């Protein structure tokens, strides 16, 4: 199929750094990539065949652009906010879209998604009823700390951890200012283990492609906890299949999902799973990079094929897919930066020759500035390293090595890096070794 797609034009909506691997993959397939966003400086545009400064939320302008450039298909990049617009554009042009507007609406708003999950026995985070009127009766029921967030945000934007009542109003104001639909939720702040579950859909067949443990920073008080990395497969993978997987499958079937990729984010506490977020698109954390290396199929190729042909290809998903990673161990390692300007990056000198590293997706470089408003969001991520190893011990050694040797120095000589996660604890090596 790849050969027949050479020379086809694919319009990709969104140009954040996480979209670069998708653009590069399409380029490698011989496809002419057209990338659009509302910012000329968006880094992913550098990798496109053609680039346009058109806001992906502006459906009518995207439709006009697609017609003018005579594109053969449309695909959304790594941006939750653009998925509803992507559906509308595809509908207006008669292009292949992996989801209907009705399906996408379930996953675009946290409150709608949460209510849907509960109908199928999937727990959401315990929530406190509170609206913009902030009645004293409702406020009095709240036990702190709580997380306040918009229903339609991503990457930590607009989210605040409140430890006492006096911070509640400002947190709500922040959430409302970020929300396009002007809705927010107040939830119990979960201080427990964090997980990601990534599903692949092909012609009505649903497969759990990977289940992994996520680790987040605790250094930035009051802000959303940004991811520091993840390890694959999750230590709770068997329990997930026993307790939650079947309910998730029932929900997906009832909603009507046939094709595409979907992420569930969940907390694990006292033997229970609490789903707190989702994304019906390729994920910024890019577990598909690891899955390509281990499973032998690539979700990027599947979605590109679908956008241009209406089929994800002829690969046997059930034969290739394995959430246990075929006995391999893998990880993503994120390097988060404090506020400041990058003067020098050290420790990456050997990364291209390291066979354990299958990808390094860098978004910040020397002389780039980490702004104050980025702190508490994924914009403070300098790079993500993707590692695949033959054993848990080998993975632990690789993670520890990079955490130790990488430095990011500002103009005053200070290290801008936030602390990484505890590798031995993450992999259970503090208890049982190999």
N, C-alpha and C positions, 0 to 999 in steps of 0.2 A: 504493500500500500504506500509506503514512504516514497518509492520511486515515482508513483503517479501524482504525488502532491508537489513535486518540484515545480517552482515557478508560480505556485498559487499565492494569492495575497491574503494574509491573515491580519485583521485589525485587533490589537490587544489593548484593552481598556485598563489604564493604570500604569504608572511608571515608577513605583517605589523600588528600592534596591532589591527587595525580595522577589520582584518580578523578573530580574535579570536571568536566573536559570531557565525560566520558561522561554524567554526571548532567544537565548542562546541555543536552546534545544530546537526550537523552530528553525532558526538559522541553519543549524547543522543538518536539518532535514531538507534543506534547499528551498525553504519557504520564504517568501518576501514578507517581512514583518513590518507592520505599521503600528506605531505606539503613540498613544495620546494621553495627555493629562493636562491639568490647568496650570502647570508650572514648567517653564522652559528649562529650569535647572535640574529637574528630576533626573537622577543618574541613569536610570534604565534606558532613557531615550538614546543614550550614546551607542547602544548595542543594536538599535533598530535600523532597518533598511530605509524607512522614512519616519519622521517624527512630527507631531502636531500638538499645538498648544490649545487643545479643546477639552473642556471640563467633561469628564466621564458622566457626570450627573445631568448634563444637558443632552437629553435624549434626541431632541430634534436636530441639534448640530452634529451629533455623532452619526445620525442617519444620513444627513446631507454629505458628510465627509465620506462615509462608506460608499455612497452612490457615486460621488465625484471620482473617487479613487478606484472604483470598480473592484472592490474587495470580494473575496470568495467566501469569507466567513468571519465571525466575530468570536472573541473569547475574552473573558474577564481575567485579569491578573490576580495578584494577591491583595485583594481589597474588598472587605465585606460590604462597605458602603456602596460599591459599584454593582453588586450582584443584581439587585432589583432593576437598575437601569439597563444592565446587560440583557436581561430577559425582555424588557420593553423594546430595545433596539432590534434584537433578533426577531421578535414578533412583527415589528414594523417592516422589516426587510424580508421576512419569510426565510430566515436563516435557521440552521440547526441550533437548538439550545438544549442543554442537558437537564433543564428543569422548567417547570411552569411557574408563572407568577405566584400561584397559590402555594406551591411548595416552598418557594423562596421566602415568602412572607412569614412562614413559620420560623425560619432560621434567622431572620433579619432583626427581630426584636426580642430582647431577652425575656420580657414578661410573657409574650405569646409563646415562645419556645418553652418556658418554664411550665406554663399551664398545660401545654401539650404533653410534655414529659410525664407530669403527674397522672395524666389520664391512662398512661401505660405502665404505671408502677415504677417509674424512674424518679428518684428523689431529686429535688432541687435544694438549694441552700435555704434553711429556715429564714423566713422573711417577716419584716414588720410592716404593717399597713401604715402608710403615711403619704399624704398628698401635699400639694403646694400650699394648702391652707395651714398645715402644721398644727393641728389641734393639740391642746395640752394633754388631753386624754390619750391620744395616740403616742405622743412623745413619752409620756410617763411609762408606757409598756416596754420601752426599748432598754435592752441590756447591752452595755458597751463591752468591747469595741464592736463597731459595725462598719460594713463597707457600703458606701453610697456611690451609685454609678448610673450613667445614662442607660436606657434600654437598647440603644443602637450604637454603642461605641465599640472600638477595638483598640488593641495595643496599649491598653491602660489609660487612654485619653478620657479625661473628665472624671476619673475615679479617685476617691479619697477614703482613707481609713479614719474613722472618727473614734476617739478614745473617751470623749465626754460630750455632754449636750451642747456646750458653748460653741463647738466647732460644727454642729449639725447644719445650721442655716447656710453657712458659707460653702459647705460641701454640696448641699442641694443646689445652690446657685451655680456652682461650678458644673455640676452634672447637667442642669437645664441649659446652660450656655453652650454645652458641647452637643446636646441632643438635637437632632433635626426635627423630631416629632414632639419634643418638649415633655418627655416622660422619664421618670427615674425610679429606681428601686432602692430599698434599704434592707440589707441582709446581714445576718450574723457574720462576723469576720472569722473565717475558718483558719485556724492555725494548726494545720495537719498536712498529711502527705498529698501531693499533687500529681495528677496523671493526665496523659493524653491518649485518646483512642482514635485511630484513623481507619475509616471504612472506604472501600472501593466498590462502586456499583457498575455493573456491566450487563445490559439487556435484562434487567430485573433480578440478576444474581447479586447478592450482597456478601462481601467478605471482609472480615476484620483483618486489615493488612498489618497493623502494628499497634502495640499497646506498650506505653513506656512511662517511666517515672520522670517528673519534672522537678527542678530545684530552682528556687527563687531567692532573691536577695532580701535580707532583713535589715540592711544598713540604712534604708531611707524611710525614716519614721513618718507615718501619716500618708504615704504615697502608695500607689499600686505596686505590688511586688513583681518586679520584672524578672523574667526567666534568666537563669545562669547556665542552663543546659539540661540535658536529659539522657537517661540510660535505657537501653533496649536489650531484651524485653523487660517489662515491668516485673517486679517481685510479687505483684498481686495479680498476675495475668490469669492464673487458674481460678482464683476467687471471682474475678470479673466474669469469666465465662459461666461460672456456676450461678452467680447472683443477678447479673444485669444484661448480659448479651442477648438473651432471648427476648427480653422486654424491648430492647432497642430494635431488634429485627421486626417485632410486631408493629412498633411505631413507624419505622421506615416504610413497611408494606402498606400500612393504613394511609400514610401521607401520599404514597404513590411514587416513591423515588425509583427510577429505572436505571439512570446513568449518572456519572459524576463521582466526586470525592467529597467526603464529609469528615470533619473533625468534631469529637466531643472532648471537652475538658472537664475533669471531675476531681473532686477531693475524696480522699479515703480516710475515714475516721471510725474507729471502733467497729470494724467489720462491715461498714456501709459505704456505698458510693453516692456522692452528691454531685450531680452534673451542674456546672455553672456557666458554661459557654459552648458555643458551637460556631462552625463556619462551613458553608456549603460551597467550597472552592479549594484550590490549592492553598496550602498553609504556609505562612511566613517562616515557621520553624523548619519547613521543607523536609519532613521525614521521607518524602518521595525520593530524595537523593539517596538515602540509605537503602530504601526499598529497591531502587533500581540496581544497586550494587549487589544486593543479597537475593532478592526474589527473581530478578531477571526480566521484569517488566517496568515500564515507566509511566506513571500517571500523567506526566506532561504529554507524552506521545499519544496516550489514549484520548485526552481532552482535545488536542490539536486535530487528531483524526476525526473526532466527532464534530468539531466545529466546521470542518471542511467537507465531510462526507455523510454525516449522520450515523456513523458507526465508529465504535472505539477500537476496532480491529478484530482479528481472528484469534488472538491469544486465549489460552485456557486459564482463566483467572483462578479457578478452584485448584488446578494442578500446580500452579506456580506460587500462589500466595501462602504465606506461613507466618503468623504473628509471633511464633517462637524463633523466627529468623534463622531457620535451618541450622541451629546449633551455634551460630555466630553471636558475638556480642558487639554492640555498637553504641555510639554516643554522639550528641552534639555538645559542643563547648562554646558558650557565649562569653565574650569579653565586654563587660559594661564599664563605661567611663563616667567619672565625675565631671562636673562643670569645669570648663577651661579650654585652652587651645593646645592641640597636639603638637609637640615639638619633635619628638623622636619616638619611634616604635622599634622595640628590640625583641628578639626571640623567634622571629619568623624565618630566619635565614635558611633553615634546612627543610622548611615545610613542603616545598615542591618535590623533594627527593624522599619524603617519608611515605612509605607504602601503606601505612596505617591511615593516612589522611586521604580521603577520597574527594574532598572538596573544601574550599575555604572561601566563604562568601563575605567579602569585606565591603563595608559601607562607609567607613571613615578612615581618612589617611592623614599623614603629616600635614600640618598647617590648617586642618579643619578645626572648627570650633564646636564644642558641645555646649549648647545654650541652656540657660536656666529652665526654660519652659519644657525642655526635653526630658528633664529628670523625672523618673517615675513612668516613663514610656519607653517603647522599644527603639525610639530614636537615639537613645544613649548607648545602643549596641554598636561596638566598633566592628566586630566580625563574628562569624560563626564558623567553627571548625567541625567537620564531619569525620568521624573515625569508625573504622570497622576492624575488629580483631578476632582471633580464633578462640580466645579464652577470656574469662572474666578478669583474671590476673593481668593478662597482657593489656586489656583495656584500662584497668586501674593504673598501671604504670604509665601508659601513654597520656592519660588525663593529668596525672600528677606532674609529669614532665613539662607539659605545656603551661600548666598553672604556675609552675615554679620559674620558668625561664622567660615568659613574656612580660615585658614592661612597656608602659606607655607614659612618657615623661612630658610634663608641660614646660613652659619657658622658665619657670622658677626652679626646675629640677625635681618637682614633686611627681610621685607616681599617681596617675589618674585612675588606675584600675580599682574597681570594687573587688572585695574578696570573692573567691570562687566557692563552690560547694565542697562539702566533706566527701571525698571520693570513697574512702573505705566504708563510711556509713551508708552512702548511697548504694553501693554494691554488696553490702552485707559482709564485707571482709573484716569488719571490726569484731564480728562474732564467730564466723565459721571458716574464715580463710577462703581458699579456693573452693 
